[in-house]
Amino acid sequence: MTAKTNETMKNGLAAAALLAGGIGAFGVGLMTVLSEASAAIKTAITFYAPAGPLSGKTTIGVLIWLVTWAVLGYLWKDKDVSFGKVVVAAFVFLALGFLFTFPPFFLLFEA
């Protein structure tokens, strides 16, 4: 039998992962809008010519996600954060990321 303890698990690492995912999705959306707004950015983020700027949009989005996850995970690893606020923030970032990758929206910024 195991003894019951009053110790609760900290939610910082889970919150960091969730928020980082939302911020990463926002990063992809932001790069989509920026590449439509600027020919220079579109050229700069074309890392693989056959894929065009999509290669840079997704690569930068993944890098934003990983760096954010690492930083927040380090800062929140032993903390109990307000999970409800983190969930709301993550879904706001996710919704904005989806909006920014929706063609009728990002084409408004076409150069």
N, C-alpha and C positions, 0 to 999 in steps of 0.2 A: 504494500500500500504506500501511496505517496502522501506526504503531509501537505495540507493546504497552506498556502502562504498568502499574505496580503500584498505581495509584490505584483505589480502589473507590468505588462510588457510596454515598452516605449513604442510609439507609432512614427517616430521621425523618419526612419528609413523608408517605410511604406509611403509616407506623405511625400518624401523627396522624389521617389520614383514616379508617383502619380503626377505631381506638379511638373517634373521635368518632361514627362511625355506631352503634356499640354503645351509647354513652352517650345518643345521641339516641333510640334505640329504648327504652332504659330510661326516659327522660324521658316519652315517650308513655305507657308503662305506669304510671309513677308518677302522672301526672296522671289516669289512668283510675281508679286506686284512690282517690286523694284526692277526686275528684269524686263517687265513690260514698259516701265516708265523711262528706262535709260538703256540706250543701245550699248553704251560702254559697260554697264553692269552685265548685260546679256552676254557680251563677248567675254568679259572677265570670268564669268562663272561657267563658261563652256569648257569643262574639263575633259570631255570625250566628245569629239566632233560628231560622230554618228547619232549621239543622243541629244546633242545641242545643250542648251542651258539647263535642261532637266537634270543632267549629271551634277551640275553645281548646286542646284536648288536642293536636291535630296542629300547630297554630301554635306552641305552646310547645315541643313536641318538636323541631320544625324549628329554632327559635331556639336551643335548647340544643345541637343538632348543629352549627349554623353557628358559634356562639361557641366551642364546644369545639374545633372544627376549626381556627378562626383562631388561638386561643391556643396549642394544641399545635403547630400548624404553625409558628408564630413561634418557639416555644421549641425545637423539635426540627429546624428546617430544615437545620442543618449538623451534625447529630448522627447517630451510628449507635447506635440503641437496641436493646435486647434484643427482637427481633421476636417470638420465641416467647412471651415474657411478655405482650406487647401483644396477640397473637392470643388467648391464653387470657382475658385481661381483657375484650377486646371481645366474645368469645362468651359470657362470663358475663353481661355487661350485656345482650346481645341475648336470652339465655335468660330473664333476669329480666323484661325488657320484654315478651316473649311471654307469660310466666306471668301478669304483671300485667294483660294485656289478655284473658285467658281468663275468660269469664263465671263459671264455678264458683268461680274464685278471687276476682275483684273484687267479686262479690256477697256475699262473706263480710263485706265492710266496709260494706254498705248501711246508710245512716242510717235 
